[in-house]
């Protein structure tokens, strides 16, 4: 039997989840015929046949995780090495998200070898256990209590695809970024009826970038340096049933209002239908999150490296403000700006947010 192994899918990916087989044992296949769809942390990929032949065995079922270089398909005939990329690997329309390398586990867990052995036996992650021993020592009773709780909870849901990438991204951001958040309100009473909130937020974000380019940048922690970006490529946080996606709207600073609205609508629709091309899920220069369309006034949005800033907009609501020296009820939008304090000063962040607010208060 000739064994075809899962090929290298590029960009440092080490594994993929089998989504669907397009063939079965006994089928005759032709060169470059799609064999199987696999989901990586970046996209759903169709893997083509490396040669013509007859399928003898499939290694794995839908939902299983296959590792690079592991057997994938057995073909009738003598053994050959097909463990490298053969044919053309096409990226499908289903896109997940760009994923950073996973962060290492948190160290400092205190437990005796016997307790660690018990945790392995009971399949308990010591990082989830609340210690009751002296100086934070995890005891056997702690592990047993955690095992009982997990048993009552039932089977664990393994995070896959978008949610797995989201978990890895948040871990990286928490471990690396020195986050700081400033908040303020923008009075939008002067807006014309029918103004589109996301289009106005994008326009205001561009105004912020022009006033303070330091927030439209990438930070390199290894060299302790930053790159100020020429274009404003905005990552738009989009809520989907599968988790958070951040497709990128390119050259926002160069789009007129009509083109901006059309491009934004198309990008959000494609994200929710999971049809965003892979190249539009990476390399944003700054991020915008309109979480207020669901709920919430203020937040501490999370900056994902290498970007250094994310602007969050809360729920638009009526508030009492001072207007012409007297109290008045106006519509306001709460704003939360999180920035990486390694690369951005408080003054720069304040000037950026001030420019955003100034633009939002305008009628058009």
C-alpha positions, 0 to 999 in steps of 0.5 A, a space after each residue: 500500500 502506498 501511503 500519502 501523508 498529510 502534506 505541509 500546508 505552509 505558514 508553520 501549521 502543524 496539524 489540521 482537522 478532517 472536515 469531510 472526505 470526498 472519496 472512499 475506499 475502492 474509489 479510483 481517483 485522478 491526479 489533482 482530484 480533491 480528496 479531503 477537506 481539512 480545517 487549519 487555524 487559517 482556512 479550510 483546505 482541499 487536498 488534491 490527489 498526488 497521483 492517479 490510483 485506487 483508494 485502499 484506506 482512509 486514516 481518520 474520520 471527520 472531526 479527527 486531528 491529523 498532524 503534518 507527516 502522518 498517514 492520511 490515505 492509503 493507495 493500492 500499490 507499492 509504498 512510496 514517500 508522498 509526504 511533501 506537498 504534491 499538486 496544488 493545494 487550493 484554499 477553499 472559501 471557508 476561512 477561519 482566522 490567522 493564528 499566532 503560535 500558542 503560548 507556553 503553559 503558566 509555570 509555578 504550580 506547586 504539587 508533589 510528584 504523587 499528586 501530579 501522578 494522581 492528576 494524570 490518572 484522573 485527567 485533571 489539569 493542575 492549572 485548573 485546581 484551586 490549592 488549599 495546602 500551605 503556600 499554595 500547595 495542591 493536595 490530593 483532596 484538591 485534585 479529587 475535588 476537581 475531578 468530581 466537579 469535572 465529572 459532573 460537568 460532563 464531556 469537555 468541548 474541545 475548541 476548534 477552528 475559530 474558537 481555538 484561534 481566538 483562545 490562542 490569540 487572547 493568550 498571546 495578547 495577555 502574555 505580551 501586550 502592556 495594555 492600557 485603556 482610556 474612555 470618553 464619550 462622543 456627542 453625536 446629536 448633530 448627526 444627520 438622520 440615517 447616518 451609518 454608525 460603522 462608516 462614521 466610526 471608520 472615518 473618525 478612526 482615520 482622523 485619529 490616525 492622521 492626528 496621531 500616527 503612532 497608533 496606526 503601527 506595528 510593534 516588534 518586541 524582539 527588536 523593541 521597535 515600531 513601524 508606523 504604517 502608511 495605509 490605514 488597514 482596519 481589522 473589523 471585529 465581527 461576531 459569528 456563531 463560530 466565534 470572533 473573526 477580524 477581517 481587514 478592510 484595506 486602505 480605509 483612508 483612501 475610500 470615499 463614503 459610498 465606497 467605504 459603506 459598500 466595502 464594509 457591508 461586503 466584508 461583514 457579510 462575507 465574514 458571517 458567511 465565512 467567505 473572506 479570502 485568507 489574505 483579508 484575515 491578516 496584516 491589519 494596522 489597527 482594529 475597530 470593535 463595535 461591541 455596542 451593537 450587542 450591549 455594553 457601554 465601556 470595555 477594555 478591548 484586547 490589542 493583538 500583536 503586532 498592532 498597538 491599538 483597538 478602538 471600541 464603540 459602546 451602545 449609543 444612548 441618550 445622556 444628559 450633557 452640557 449644551 450652550 451652558 445648559 443641560 440637554 439630552 443628547 445621543 452619545 456613543 461611549 468610546 474605549 481605546 486600548 493601546 499597547 503602552 510599550 509603543 504608545 504613550 498616554 499623550 499619544 493615545 489621548 490625542 488620538 481619542 480626541 481626534 476621533 471624538 472631534 470627528 464624530 461630533 460633526 454633522 457630516 
